[in-house]
Amino acid sequence: MIRLITREEAFKRAERIKKENEALYGVPFELEHKYLPLDALIPTQWELSEKKLLVVLQEIAHGYDAPVIVLEHKGNYYILDGHHRAYARKKLGFSQIEAIVLRPLREIPIKIEESVRRARLKSLDDIVIAKE
């Protein structure tokens, strides 16, 4: 059975990711809760599960609303958690998504830019849906 993350779990996960990044980079990060245009999101995962996507699509139609977690770096928003939620909302015609934005308080070098570039990921439209 596919279990989806709750709103509360998303906020707890964002706090955990914040602490992990602070430890990794040795810089403080802040979290901001806001709405972002779906077209502004850059995926960091090139493939999604069709089975999970169908569950997420159905749950969103019934009010499911866990926010995605993104890393803001140089004006870009990289999805860290919530690829299925973001993709589903885009397919359902939404233009925005609720997000928890993780932002370093000082400039840091991150590897996410390079891995996204190598995978040729620029938008949610670049994601492939895998049939199981």
N, C-alpha and C positions, 0 to 999 in steps of 0.2 A: 504494500500500500504506500502511496505517495503522501508524505506529510509535509504540509506547507508551514513556513515560519509565521509566527503571529506578529502583530505590531510590537508587542512588548519584547519579544525575542529579537526583533530587528534592532530596537534601541539598545538592548543589552549587547548584541553582537557588535554594533557600532562602537560602543565603549571599549569592548575587548580589542577590536581592530585598532582603535586609537592608541591604547596602551602598548600593543605589539609594535606599532609603527614608531612610537616615542622611544621604545627600547631599542629598536633596530637602527633608527637614524640619530638618536640622541638629541632630538629637538622636540619641543612641545607642539602638539597639534590641537586644533579646536574642532568642535562639531557644530554644524549649523543645520537647522531643520528648515527646509524650504521647498518650494515647487520649482522644478526645472523643465524646460522644453525637452521632449523626448528626442528631438533632432540634435540636441546639444550633447547627448550621451555617446561616449565611445566605449564599445564593448571590449572586454579583455578575454573573452571566451568566444571561440569561433563556432562552436557547435552546441546545440541544445537538444534535449530529449523531447521527442514528439509526444510521448506519453505524459510526461510532466507538464508540457505546454498545454495540452488539452485540459488537464485538471485545473491549471492556473486560469485559463480562459473562462472555464465554467465558474470557478470561484469568484473571479472578478465580477462576472455578471450578477453574482449574488452578494456583492458588497465587500469582497476581500480587498484589504487595503494596506498591507504591510509595505512600508517605504523601502526603496532601494538604498544601498549604501554606495557612495561614490567618493573618489579621491579627486580633489581639485588641484590641478598642477598646471601652471602657466596658462590659466584661462580655459583649460580643457577639463571635462568631467569624465573620469574613467570609472566604469562600473566595477565595483569590488564584490558586490553581493546583490543579486536580484535580476540577473539576465532574463530569466523566464518571465518575471513580473513586468519588466520594461518592454520586452518584445510583445507580450500579450496585449498590453495596453496600447501599443502602437497599432497592432493588428485590429484592435477593436475601435480604432479611430480617435483615441484620446490624443491630445497634443502635449499634455504635461503629465508629470509624475511627481509624487511626493518623494523627497529624497533627504537622506541624512548625509550632509557633505562633510568630509574629513579634509582638513586643510592644515598644512604645516605652517607654523608661525614664522619660519625662516626659509629661505630658498634652500632646497636640498636636491641632490641628484637622485632621480628615481629610474629604475630599470623598466618601468611599465611602458614608457614611450617607445622604447626600442622594440620590446616584444610585440606591441600592438602594430608597429610599423612593419615588422617582419611578417606578421600574420595577415597583413593588408586589411586591418579592421579600421574603418573610418566611421561607420554608423551601424545602427541596429539592422539595417538592410543587408549588411555583409555577413550576417550570421546564417549558418546552415542548420536545418532541422533534420536530426537523425532519427530514422525509423528503427525501432528495436525489433 
